[in-house]
């Protein structure tokens, strides 16, 4: 069975500082994809970044980077230079090729608060 | 640029009532899913479909029915609403290319906030 664990229900960060949101996963799939989504207070789900299990390099998208440690089964999201608009709920998610490549499972989420 | 459209955005039901949450996508995606979001539990998969005429159960299917008569539409039916079904519901779609490449993200609707009293 696949599982995503986000152990930080809430995080605070000072504006302009970097923050790391933790995500660990469990899967028996040899091939899988890891995703991060942002959910602002307005409620929509916004895709941020993707990491493939066979990707050699950590994914980056602007201020977002994914610290992928395959042996530890972790896929932490790093947000650099935090902005007030980064205050939101963040979800780590996974899809596995052998368990239905289209079925996405989600962690419980981390609520990030950015302080001015 | 419609993407995935869910209706309604808000709904209040009385216990025992039935209703259908609508979901439509205009991206010709094969795969569609319904999730419910509850505090502290993330998004949990209710039902999914891999194409017109094909549906299957997710983690929490009890109390819900789905059908997929067209590629575009994937309605979710609550048969007899219960307070435990108070939640935010999301519909999502993925292009088939995402099945094996897995580098395509799921596209989500705006969500439906359902309250059962």
Contacts between the chains, C-beta under 8 A, distances in Angstrom:
chain1	res1	chain2	res2	distance
A	4	B	42	7.5
A	6	B	42	7.8
A	9	B	40	7.3
A	31	B	102	7.4
A	32	B	102	6.9
A	33	B	102	3.5
A	33	B	103	6.2
A	35	B	105	6.1
A	35	B	106	7.8
A	37	B	105	7.9
A	43	B	88	7.0
A	43	B	110	6.7
A	43	B	111	5.0
A	43	B	113	7.9
A	44	B	108	6.8
A	44	B	110	5.6
A	44	B	111	7.1
A	45	B	90	6.6
A	45	B	92	7.8
A	45	B	106	7.9
A	45	B	108	3.9
A	45	B	111	8.0
A	47	B	105	3.9
A	47	B	106	7.6
A	50	B	103	5.5
A	50	B	105	6.5
A	52	B	102	6.5
A	52	B	103	6.0
A	91	B	42	6.0
A	91	B	43	7.0
A	93	B	43	8.0
A	95	B	98	7.6
A	95	B	102	5.2
A	97	B	99	7.8
A	97	B	100	6.4
A	97	B	102	6.4
A	100	B	48	8.0
A	101	B	98	6.7
A	101	B	99	3.9
A	101	B	100	5.9
A	101	B	102	5.5
A	102	B	30	7.9
A	102	B	31	3.9
A	102	B	33	7.6
A	102	B	48	7.3
A	102	B	50	6.8
A	102	B	94	4.9
A	102	B	96	7.8
A	102	B	98	6.2
A	102	B	99	5.2
A	103	B	33	7.2
A	103	B	45	6.5
A	103	B	48	6.3
A	103	B	58	7.5
A	104	B	33	7.4
A	104	B	45	7.8
A	104	B	92	7.3
A	104	B	94	7.7
A	104	B	106	5.4
A	105	B	45	7.1
A	106	B	35	7.7
A	106	B	42	4.0
A	106	B	43	4.2
A	106	B	44	7.7
A	107	B	42	5.3
A	108	B	40	5.6
A	108	B	41	5.8
A	108	B	42	4.5
A	109	B	42	5.4
